[in-house]
């Protein structure tokens, strides 16, 4: 185990799990992305160190109501759950409906906590160590959603 994570766990400061302060869901599997459509889709490649590249989002044509449970909201935390690089971003409200692709886990703050704070914690050395522990993949990263939300 990571020494920083071990010290963090031994610290008697009160901790709360992400499960208690967020709703969570996996993004939607979509096919046939286009340059035109009524719903934008965030893919792993759209998540940059500086945030989400909203200008590059591909689109799908779909009934918005059928995707209601996947529609992103201001402050949602997006975590790349598959791939080769750990990425975390906070969604900013857009003029068009936006969903995340299936390789992204979405944490929606429900308590009096900011998505930016969750991102800051997960980007920290402790947070990165805790995220490493959720990885069930061998060669390619595969972060387990249930383990992510158990992070305290």
N, C-alpha and C positions, 0 to 999 in steps of 0.2 A: 504494500500500500504506500502511496505517496506520503512522504513525511509531513508536508504541509496539511494534507487532508487529515492525517492522523492527529496532529496538534489541534486542528479545527474541531474534530469530533470530541477530543478530550476536554476542550474548553467548556466551562459550565454555563456559558451564555445561552439563554433560551433560544431555541431554533424551532422553525415551523416548516412543514413540508410544502412543496409546491402544490401538492394535491389539495391542501387546505385553502390555498389562496388563488387557485386558478381552475378554470374549466380547461379541458384539453381534448384535442382531436387531431387525427392525421389529416393531411391534405387529401385532395380528390385525385384519383387516377383519371387522366384525360388523354384523349388521343386526338390527332388531327388539329394541332395548333396552327393558327393562321395569323396573318397581319390584320385581318378584319374580324369583327365579332362584337358581341355586346358584353362579354365578361373577360377580364384580363386574368392571366394565370402567372403566379410567381413560381419560377423554377429555381433550382439550386444555383444555376449560372447567373441569376439576377441578384443573388445575395452577395454583396461586396463588403469589404472591410469598412467602407464608408456608409453602408446602409444598402437599401434596396434600389436597384436601377429601374425606376418606374418607366422610363422612356423605352426600355427594351422589351417590356412585357409582351408576350404573344397573347393571342386571344382565342376564345372559342365562342361559338354561337350556341346558346342554350337558354332554356326557360329559367329565368332568375329564381323563381319560386322553387324549382326542383333542386337548386343548389343552396337554398337558404341556410342550411346548417353549416355550410363551408365558407360562407361569405365572411371576409375578414373585417375587423373593426379596429378603429384607432387604438393603438397601444398593445395590440396582440403581439406576442413574442413568437418569432419563427425560428425554429431550430432545425438545421439540416440533419436529418436522422439517418441518411444514407450518403455514401460518397467517399471521398478521400480526404476532405478537409472539414473540420468543425466550423460551422458558421452559425451566427446568431444575429438576428435583426429584429427591430421593432417596426411594426407596420404603421404607416401614416395614412390617414383617410384620403381616398382618391375620389375624383369626380365620377368614375365608373365603378361598378362592382368588381371586386377582386377576390380570387380564391388562391390557395396554395396548392402546389402539386403534391402528389402522394409521397414524395421523398422528404416531406417537411412535416414536423410536428408543431402544432400551434398551441401555445399556452395563452389563455385569455384571463387576465387578472379579474377576479370577482370581489376581492377584498379591497381594502383601502391601501392598495399597493400599486406602484407604477410599473408598467412594462419595461420602462427604461431602467428601473432599479433591478428588476429580475435579470435583464441583459447584463448590467454592470456586474452583478454577482456571478453569473455564469461565465463571463469573460475573465474574471479574476483567476489567479493561480489556484485558489481553492475550488472555485466553480469548474474550472477546466479539469482538475483532478477528479471531481465528483462525476462530471460528464464522462470521463474516461472509463469510470467504473460501470457505466450503463451500456458500454459497447459490447455487443455480443458477436460482432463480426471478426473474421480472421484477417483477411487481406484488405477487405473493404469495410469501412466503418458502417455499423448498423446499430444505432442507438435505440434501445428498448424504451418505448413510451412509458410503460408502467414503472420502470426504474427511474426514468427522468422525473416523473411526478413524485417519486418518493424522496428525491433530493431535499435535504433540510438546510 
